[in-house]
């Protein structure tokens, strides 16, 4: 695939008085052994930026530079190379991404119209011998078509093929090829950069709740998935968190942690800083990212963060009647949330990348058990994290409409009661969120309420241990 040079390079070529040679005079092959610096920045949108710095000896004149050991999922339109030693004396004329990789099938296809040797093993008088046959390969579409002498043959198999030479346009691995014009012979340090697909990362968290259920430890883990087609050794790893806009977004590959590290603890390894409207996390050491590998690295370790357990009941979407079971109360799930503030005073205070938070708590014998999980969005510092971990087993909520009076063509009074029964040995407080349509006025309520939105009210209802509470409210609605 041929690509045009970048606009800046093209303009520079127009301004410099030199004649571009038509063909390369020499070829230079570079592998990972030439690397002096390697940096990989992974975005949580299934792409990564690779910066590959190598030390090369380049002759003067036109050069074919073959840059090997790159990601197979490279985006050719993003490739850029520059000489850090002599940027004005190394000019890019053409750049190619060669992904026509060497294989028996590809090699056979490249020899269509050429002659090669077919070797067949023949058994005669209890002995075997190899019989070579010179044949011209006419075609290789749904099977090879041969010409042997004056005969056209199909279906003729061979034990092996002998090729006289290796075609120039077949490569053992994905390779970037540049046609360069170099006006400074000798050693140079060059940097190639490109975007590659099929690299992704996400954050996973473990929240271990203490026995008092008022504090918890939070451990964060970064999960990096590399399916780019190459390994990155001794690389500087950086991660970018944020909603990156892309012209053609690709679906993200879901990543599942196969085991929880609830009791793990490690010193912070990432330094965090703002980058435009995103956040950049830099690993303070170098690491290896193998191809087809899922790697986990500790992101944060916060101990003793204050938490709050919240019980919440959300009213039904319909308001004036219960069409499912007329006359009968409707059971509502009592949702359980764990909330904490992402502040420095609460042992946190760093931007938390989006990810899954898995919550654990010790049983009576101190064994850590899984009690729920939720996903958080990118959360800046000083914001509150709210995790829905499940529904309460020992708290029951029933909701019933007890009255409806039509006051006119566009107004009515309605009354509801929500029964809350707590079978736990400890007192709790339940937040009841009720949707109320139209232009409404609260006429009476047995518990304190707050108008949380134009069409909603929230009631705070304390419920005693092994006790119950009855929330009754009456509202006038005009529509």
Secondary structure, 3 states (H helix, E strand, C coil): CEECCCHHHHHHHHHCCCCCCCCCCEEEEECHHHEEEEEEEEECCCEEEEEEEEEEEECCEEEEEEECCCCCCECHHHCEEEECCCCCCEEEEEEEEECCECCHHHHHHHCCCCEEEEEEEEEECCEEEEEEEEEEEEEECCCEEEEECCEEEECCCCCEEECCCCCCCCECCCEEEEEEEECCCEEEEEEEEEEEECEEEEEEEEEEECCCCCEEEEEEEEEEEECCCCCEEEEEEEEEECCCCCCCCCCCCCCCCCCCCCCCCCCCCEEEEEECCEEEEEEEEEEEECCCEEEEEEEEEEEEEECEEEEEEECCCCCCCCCCCCCCCEEECCEEEEEEECCHHHCCCCCECCEEEEEEEECCCCCEEEEEEEEECCECCCCEEEEEEEECCCEEEEEEEEEEEEEECCEEEEEEEEEEEECCCCCEEEEEEEECCCEEEEEEECCCEEEEECCEEEEEEEECCCCEEEEEEEEEEEC
